[in-house]
Amino acid sequence: MKKALFLAFLLSACGGGDSGTGSECPTASPPTYDTFGKTFFDMYCTSCHSSARTGAMRGGAPVGRDYDTLAGVRKDLSSIDHVAAAGPDNTNTSMPTSLPRPTDAERTTLGQFLACEQAK
């Protein structure tokens, strides 16, 4: 039973269980990697999701889901939206699982940033 609960937690924390936010890229002052993304991912994600982390240092983050570069983020836009971003359709708070955690406003800007990257 404990194993089943733990597996369910991992699935919900790493990409399952949440829905897309429906975020759109704003036409005025869209968030970019330089103006928003890098700081956000450095503050909230790369303590686990970093190519420099291995084994237990990843805190359960799947190998290959590394957000210490824009290229790494771009590989996983939809999954990030489904677990960490906010928008008109949903506010997803599965990630990060540890402190610090982003505010709802930061999650909304993340959703916009991901939508802008998806549009490229």
N, C-alpha and C positions, 0 to 999 in steps of 0.2 A: 504494500500500500504506500509506504513512504517513497519507494522508487517511482511509482506511478505519479504521485503528486509532484516530485522533483522534476520528472520528465515533462509534465504538463507546464510547470513553471518555466522551464528552459524554452519550450516551444513558444510560449506566450512572450517571453522576454526577448527572443531572438528572431522574431519575424512572423509568428502566427498569432491569431486571435484579435488583432486590432484591424481597423479599416482605414482606408485612405482618407485624407483630410479634405480633398476637393480644393486645395489651395491653388491660387493662380499667381502668376508673376505680375507684380504691380508695374504699371507703365511709368509711373513717376518714382524715381529713386529706388530701383530694384536692388535688393540685397545681393552682394557678390561675395565671392570667396574672400577677397581682400577686405571688404568692409564689414563682413559678418561671419561667414562660414569658418574661416581659419580659427578665429577666436572662440566661436561656439564649440567646434570639435575639440580644440585643445583643452577647453575648460571642462567639457562634459563627457567626452567620448574616448580620448586617446589614453586614458589611464588603463583601459583594457583593449580597445580597438587600435592598436599601434603595431606596425611592422617590426618595431624594436622589441616587442614583448613576446615572450615564448612561455609555453607550459602554463603553470599555475599563475604566472604574472598576468595572464590574459583575463583572469577572473571569469572564465567560462566563455569568453568571446570566441566564436568560431575562427579558426585559422583562415586568413584570406579576407576577412572583413576588417580592413584596416583603413582608418579615417585620418591618418596623419598626412595625407596628400589629397589634393583635389581629384586626382585620377582615382584614388581609392574610394572617395565619396561617390564619384560618378558611377562606379560599378554597382552601387547599392541604393540608388535614389528612392526607389519604391519601398524597399524594406525599411529604410530610415523613416520615411513618411509614415509608415504603418505602425511604428513603435515609439516615435519620439516627437512628432510634429503635431501642430494644431491648425485647424482651418474651419471653414464654414460647416463642414460635414461631421468632423470628429476632432476631439482632443485626445491624442494618444500619449500615454504616460508610462508605458512599460519600461522605457529606457530613459535615462540611465537607472540602474537598480541601486546605485549607491549615491552618497552625497558628494558634491553638491548636485542639486537637481535644478533644471531650468524653470524659469517662471512661465506662465501661460503666454505672456507677451513674447518671450524668447522662442517658445515653441511655435507661435504664429509666424514669426519672422523666419524660422527654420522651414516651415511649410512653404512660404513664399520663395525662399532661396532654392529649395529643392524643385519647385515648379519652374523657376527661371532656368535652372540647370537642365531640367527635362526638355525645355523648349529649344535648347541649343542643338 
